[in-house]
Structure formats: C-alpha cells, structure tokens
Amino acid sequence: MSPTDTTAVDFPPVVYVPCTRHTAVPEELEVRYQTTKDGRRAVLVYSALDRLHRCCGDDQPWFLLPTERLRALHELDPFDLVLMDLMVPEESRAGLRA
C-alpha cells in the first residue's frame, strides 16, 4: 500500500502538518519529517488543531493541507509512512522545530 493511500483509514478532508518554522509564504513551508526506529521516513499529520497542540506542543509551527494533497507532497519529497495523531514525547518535541 502506498504511504499516501488514505482510503484504508478514515482520514479527515484536511490535516494539520508540523513544519519547521512559522511562515505566511507557502513556498517557504518545510515539512518536519520524523525518522522511525527502523529508519523509515514519516510525515506526522493531525486530524484537528487541538490534537496537534496536545501531541506536539502549543508552539509547534504547522500548516493545513487537504488530505488529497498528501500524494503531491510525497512526489515532491518522498516519505515511507503517514502517522496520524501521534503523541510526540516531550523530550522529542524540540526535534520538530527548527
């Protein structure tokens, strides 16, 4: 199954994606990818803004992405997994921010 196949799970129509910094310029957005313990590259997505804040911290930069655009994101910068609503441990949250 493709990492961008959202038909197998009940994905919301839009997701909140952690990024490296706050910006109002879409061309400057940089997704913050995570590396799993087994070395795969994952993009974290959140089904609601309150979940992103609870799981990543209130100061985590983010952007809103229509779920259907995950495929285009994958084509631009390939990843192996999409992980939804993952709790990031407090000690690992600094790694989400630039």
One Martini backbone bead per residue (centre of mass of N, CA, C, O) as a GRO file, in nm:
protein
   98
    1MET     BB    1   0.098   0.036   0.020
    2SER     BB    2   0.070   0.355   0.005
    3PRO     BB    3   0.153   0.638   0.196
    4THR     BB    4  -0.107   0.795   0.035
    5ASP     BB    5  -0.329   0.590   0.127
    6THR     BB    6  -0.649   0.705   0.259
    7THR     BB    7  -0.871   0.465   0.226
    8ALA     BB    8  -0.804   0.267   0.479
    9VAL     BB    9  -0.868   0.532   0.633
   10ASP     BB   10  -1.024   0.781   0.830
   11PHE     BB   11  -0.975   1.057   0.680
   12PRO     BB   12  -0.966   1.370   0.669
   13PRO     BB   13  -0.986   1.638   0.449
   14VAL     BB   14  -0.784   1.756   0.664
   15VAL     BB   15  -0.448   1.846   0.771
   16TYR     BB   16  -0.202   1.879   1.023
   17VAL     BB   17   0.135   2.005   0.970
   18PRO     BB   18   0.439   1.993   1.064
   19CYS     BB   19   0.688   2.248   1.082
   20THR     BB   20   0.985   2.441   1.102
   21ARG     BB   21   0.815   2.720   1.052
   22HIS     BB   22   0.695   3.025   1.048
   23THR     BB   23   0.474   3.114   0.765
   24ALA     BB   24   0.311   3.302   0.485
   25VAL     BB   25   0.485   3.138   0.271
   26PRO     BB   26   0.434   2.858   0.092
   27GLU     BB   27   0.732   2.824  -0.033
   28GLU     BB   28   0.860   2.803   0.281
   29LEU     BB   29   0.764   2.534   0.342
   30GLU     BB   30   0.857   2.279   0.595
   31VAL     BB   31   0.862   1.969   0.656
   32ARG     BB   32   0.852   1.761   0.945
   33TYR     BB   33   1.036   1.490   0.974
   34GLN     BB   34   1.047   1.147   1.074
   35THR     BB   35   1.237   0.893   1.229
   36THR     BB   36   1.232   0.578   1.271
   37LYS     BB   37   1.371   0.310   1.428
   38ASP     BB   38   1.381   0.161   1.124
   39GLY     BB   39   1.437   0.426   0.913
   40ARG     BB   40   1.185   0.561   0.847
   41ARG     BB   41   0.990   0.798   0.677
   42ALA     BB   42   0.784   1.048   0.839
   43VAL     BB   43   0.462   1.189   0.844
   44LEU     BB   44   0.292   1.414   1.034
   45VAL     BB   45  -0.057   1.404   1.130
   46TYR     BB   46  -0.357   1.603   1.203
   47SER     BB   47  -0.712   1.612   1.261
   48ALA     BB   48  -0.648   1.848   1.475
   49LEU     BB   49  -0.535   2.120   1.640
   50ASP     BB   50  -0.556   2.013   1.934
   51ARG     BB   51  -0.382   1.760   1.875
   52LEU     BB   52  -0.125   1.897   1.796
   53HIS     BB   53  -0.085   2.050   2.062
   54ARG     BB   54  -0.090   1.796   2.249
   55CYS     BB   55   0.144   1.629   2.079
   56CYS     BB   56   0.362   1.897   2.018
   57GLY     BB   57   0.266   2.169   2.106
   58ASP     BB   58   0.187   2.511   2.100
   59ASP     BB   59   0.466   2.599   1.923
   60GLN     BB   60   0.397   2.442   1.675
   61PRO     BB   61   0.439   2.449   1.362
   62TRP     BB   62   0.192   2.486   1.087
   63PHE     BB   63  -0.021   2.326   0.835
   64LEU     BB   64  -0.272   2.312   0.595
   65LEU     BB   65  -0.392   1.998   0.438
   66PRO     BB   66  -0.515   1.842   0.196
   67THR     BB   67  -0.529   1.510   0.177
   68GLU     BB   68  -0.496   1.490  -0.140
   69ARG     BB   69  -0.190   1.630  -0.113
   70LEU     BB   70  -0.003   1.397  -0.019
   71ARG     BB   71   0.090   1.299  -0.295
   72ALA     BB   72   0.244   1.558  -0.375
   73LEU     BB   73   0.435   1.553  -0.135
   74HIS     BB   74   0.562   1.278  -0.206
   75GLU     BB   75   0.674   1.368  -0.486
   76LEU     BB   76   0.864   1.596  -0.371
   77ASP     BB   77   0.906   1.424  -0.073
   78PRO     BB   78   0.967   1.132   0.018
   79PHE     BB   79   0.782   0.880   0.205
   80ASP     BB   80   0.673   0.594   0.408
   81LEU     BB   81   0.484   0.752   0.621
   82VAL     BB   82   0.164   0.799   0.786
   83LEU     BB   83   0.106   0.977   1.094
   84MET     BB   84  -0.172   0.987   1.313
   85ASP     BB   85  -0.192   1.135   1.614
   86LEU     BB   86   0.094   1.154   1.738
   87MET     BB   87   0.271   1.125   2.024
   88VAL     BB   88   0.511   1.348   2.138
   89PRO     BB   89   0.756   1.352   2.328
   90GLU     BB   90   0.883   1.602   2.504
   91GLU     BB   91   1.195   1.533   2.435
   92SER     BB   92   1.118   1.541   2.103
   93ARG     BB   93   1.000   1.826   2.019
   94ALA     BB   94   1.251   1.990   1.933
   95GLY     BB   95   1.282   1.820   1.661
   96LEU     BB   96   1.031   1.977   1.518
   97ARG     BB   97   1.214   2.225   1.542
   98ALA     BB   98   1.432   2.484   1.428
   0.00000   0.00000   0.00000
